Amino acid sequence: VSTGPIPNQRQSPTSPPPPTPIVVGDVVHGTFIVPEVLFDVRPRASGVLFISLIWDSREGDIDFTFLSAVFATDVTTGATAGQSSAVRSVRVTGGQTYRIAVVGSAGPVPFTLSTSMQ
């Protein structure tokens, strides 16, 4: 039986980091790393939340999920060669926290995530 200190517990290399809290209107520049990158957003008011994800498809293919439901793929090519984007909207209730997960099968893939309300 060891009497030494208990080793620090380390997070599994495949476990995602904890969710990053974001505010509606934030523009987040991040990097997707397998299996997912998580964000929690808490709208102040009820309405329609728009979520936009932009990435360079030459780096890889990513998308996002919201409330554990995968949105239908809706990728459009931007003016710059290789730039892809996905925009989704969902009705939300003010004061509730909603999780957004950037997902994919390979990384790292740099991305920009933005949210807005209507």
C-alpha positions as a printed NumPy array, in Angstrom:
array([[  0.   ,   0.   ,   0.   ],
       [  1.445,   3.341,  -1.058],
       [  1.588,   6.109,   1.515],
       [  2.547,   8.736,  -1.055],
       [  0.26 ,  11.497,  -2.328],
       [ -2.701,  10.587,  -4.505],
       [ -1.835,  11.351,  -8.14 ],
       [ -3.79 ,  14.147,  -9.774],
       [ -6.711,  12.842, -11.751],
       [ -6.356,  13.76 , -15.39 ],
       [ -9.103,  14.207, -17.873],
       [ -9.254,  11.547, -20.578],
       [ -7.667,  12.794, -23.825],
       [-10.954,  12.09 , -25.628],
       [-13.135,  13.884, -23.065],
       [-14.257,  17.331, -24.163],
       [-13.382,  20.278, -21.969],
       [-16.242,  21.726, -19.918],
       [-18.694,  24.037, -21.736],
       [-17.641,  27.649, -22.251],
       [-20.357,  30.116, -21.236],
       [-21.158,  32.647, -23.97 ],
       [-23.529,  35.597, -24.187],
       [-25.946,  36.159, -27.076],
       [-24.116,  38.488, -29.456],
       [-20.647,  37.096, -28.665],
       [-18.399,  36.169, -31.581],
       [-16.252,  33.21 , -30.553],
       [-13.088,  32.217, -32.419],
       [-12.174,  28.664, -31.512],
       [-10.703,  25.414, -32.743],
       [-12.682,  22.208, -33.032],
       [-10.926,  19.253, -31.425],
       [-12.477,  15.747, -31.47 ],
       [-14.992,  14.83 , -30.109],
       [-16.678,  18.231, -29.538],
       [-16.343,  21.795, -28.291],
       [-19.167,  22.888, -25.977],
       [-20.778,  26.262, -25.331],
       [-23.601,  27.217, -22.982],
       [-25.739,  30.222, -23.91 ],
       [-28.453,  31.744, -21.717],
       [-30.695,  34.195, -23.595],
       [-32.162,  36.98 , -21.442],
       [-35.439,  37.005, -23.363],
       [-37.578,  34.475, -25.198],
       [-37.487,  34.529, -28.984],
       [-35.612,  32.993, -31.89 ],
       [-31.913,  32.289, -31.372],
       [-29.768,  32.308, -34.52 ],
       [-26.512,  30.363, -34.429],
       [-23.872,  30.775, -37.133],
       [-20.786,  28.615, -37.595],
       [-18.095,  29.516, -40.157],
       [-15.013,  27.432, -40.96 ],
       [-12.577,  26.655, -43.764],
       [-13.721,  23.348, -45.282],
       [-10.166,  22.681, -46.465],
       [ -9.336,  22.151, -42.769],
       [-12.147,  19.615, -42.244],
       [-15.91 ,  19.24 , -42.041],
       [-17.718,  20.313, -38.877],
       [-21.262,  21.171, -37.843],
       [-23.076,  21.83 , -34.595],
       [-25.798,  20.33 , -32.449],
       [-28.242,  22.131, -30.208],
       [-30.283,  20.583, -27.407],
       [-28.966,  17.137, -28.346],
       [-30.621,  17.319, -31.773],
       [-28.489,  17.491, -34.892],
       [-29.664,  20.16 , -37.313],
       [-30.125,  19.218, -40.939],
       [-26.942,  19.932, -42.846],
       [-27.156,  23.298, -44.557],
       [-23.678,  24.185, -45.733],
       [-23.112,  27.047, -48.133],
       [-19.877,  28.125, -49.775],
       [-18.813,  31.673, -49.084],
       [-16.987,  34.082, -51.37 ],
       [-13.606,  32.756, -50.24 ],
       [-12.615,  29.377, -51.675],
       [-13.083,  26.686, -49.054],
       [-15.075,  28.783, -46.571],
       [-18.216,  27.023, -45.344],
       [-20.961,  28.11 , -43.012],
       [-23.981,  26.703, -41.253],
       [-26.779,  28.87 , -39.864],
       [-29.636,  27.519, -37.761],
       [-32.415,  29.065, -35.708],
       [-34.413,  27.737, -32.79 ],
       [-37.091,  29.163, -30.481],
       [-35.752,  29.627, -26.925],
       [-37.094,  30.676, -23.527],
       [-35.423,  33.55 , -21.705],
       [-33.39 ,  32.591, -18.634],
       [-32.885,  28.976, -19.746],
       [-29.402,  27.635, -20.529],
       [-28.904,  25.959, -23.903],
       [-25.917,  23.869, -24.962],
       [-24.292,  24.216, -28.384],
       [-21.78 ,  21.54 , -29.405],
       [-19.426,  21.969, -32.367],
       [-18.983,  18.431, -33.708],
       [-17.002,  16.612, -36.371],
       [-14.865,  13.556, -36.977],
       [-11.402,  15.09 , -37.389],
       [ -9.608,  18.162, -36.155],
       [ -8.208,  20.564, -35.428],
       [-10.518,  22.866, -37.427],
       [-10.549,  26.619, -36.662],
       [-14.05 ,  28.137, -36.58 ],
       [-16.059,  31.243, -35.738],
       [-19.342,  30.85 , -33.838],
       [-21.804,  33.696, -33.379],
       [-25.271,  34.035, -31.884],
       [-28.029,  36.609, -32.197],
       [-31.67 ,  36.939, -31.147],
       [-34.802,  38.07 , -32.911]])
